[in-house]
Amino acid sequence: MLKRILISAIAIVLANINLVSPAWAGDTTHGKQIFAANCAVCHLNGKNAVMPMKTLEKEALEKYGMYSLEAITNQISKGKNAMPAFLGKLNAQDIEDVAAYVFAQAKQGW
């Protein structure tokens, strides 16, 4: 009986994990503010001042395997190449919000 209850509880938890889409988890309005203060110097209007071919536009993000909230969040957090890591400078919620903003802007075409 206890085993059945435990299995049911685990199934409920696992089912609910996927109910909240990461695309809706971030606050894009707040993300826009954080982006303007921290990212726009290199990525104004979704461009890339350091590596012009690696923009934040959907096509470029897809080309380089970066068109997902997970990939964008990871890039902001850990940095890569010329981009510095922002984990520590920004908190986890700020990073999530910026990722949601970047993803939304890429989707609609900056």
KABELNOR-V691628 format. One record per pair of residues at least 4 apart in sequence whose C-alpha atoms are under 8 Angstrom apart, sorted by the first residue. I is the first residue (numbers start at 1). GAP is how many residues later the second one is. If there is no record, write none. Layout:
I_GAP + I_GAP
This chain:
1_4 + 2_4 + 3_4 + 4_4 + 5_4 + 6_4 + 7_4 + 8_4 + 9_4 + 10_4 + 11_4 + 12_4 + 13_4 + 14_4 + 15_4 + 16_4 + 20_4 + 20_5 + 21_4 + 22_4 + 22_47 + 23_46 + 23_77 + 24_76 + 25_71 + 25_72 + 25_75 + 26_5 + 26_67 + 26_70 + 26_71 + 26_72 + 26_73 + 26_74 + 26_75 + 27_4 + 27_69 + 27_70 + 27_71 + 27_73 + 27_74 + 28_4 + 28_69 + 28_70 + 28_72 + 28_73 + 28_76 + 29_4 + 29_68 + 29_72 + 30_4 + 30_64 + 30_67 + 30_68 + 31_4 + 31_63 + 31_64 + 31_65 + 31_66 + 31_67 + 31_68 + 31_69 + 31_70 + 32_4 + 32_65 + 32_66 + 32_69 + 33_4 + 34_4 + 34_5 + 34_60 + 34_64 + 35_4 + 35_5 + 35_63 + 36_4 + 36_5 + 39_4 + 39_5 + 40_4 + 40_5 + 42_5 + 42_6 + 42_7 + 42_8 + 43_4 + 43_5 + 43_6 + 43_12 + 43_13 + 44_4 + 45_65 + 46_9 + 46_10 + 46_11 + 46_56 + 46_59 + 46_60 + 46_64 + 47_5 + 47_7 + 47_8 + 47_9 + 47_10 + 48_4 + 48_5 + 48_6 + 48_7 + 48_8 + 50_32 + 51_4 + 53_7 + 54_6 + 54_7 + 54_10 + 55_5 + 55_6 + 56_4 + 56_5 + 56_46 + 56_50 + 57_4 + 57_48 + 57_49 + 57_50 + 57_52 + 57_53 + 58_4 + 58_9 + 58_48 + 58_49 + 58_51 + 59_4 + 60_4 + 61_4 + 61_5 + 61_6 + 62_4 + 62_5 + 65_6 + 66_5 + 66_6 + 67_4 + 67_5 + 67_36 + 68_4 + 68_35 + 69_4 + 69_30 + 69_31 + 69_34 + 70_4 + 71_4 + 72_4 + 72_27 + 72_30 + 72_31 + 73_4 + 73_22 + 73_23 + 73_26 + 74_4 + 74_5 + 75_4 + 75_5 + 75_10 + 76_8 + 76_9 + 76_10 + 76_11 + 76_19 + 76_23 + 77_8 + 77_9 + 77_10 + 77_18 + 78_6 + 78_7 + 78_8 + 78_9 + 79_4 + 79_5 + 79_6 + 79_7 + 80_4 + 80_5 + 86_4 + 86_9 + 87_4 + 87_5 + 87_8 + 90_4 + 90_5 + 91_4 + 92_4 + 93_4 + 94_4 + 95_4 + 96_4 + 97_4 + 98_4 + 99_4 + 100_4 + 101_4 + 102_4 + 103_4 + 104_4 + 105_4 + 105_5 + 106_4
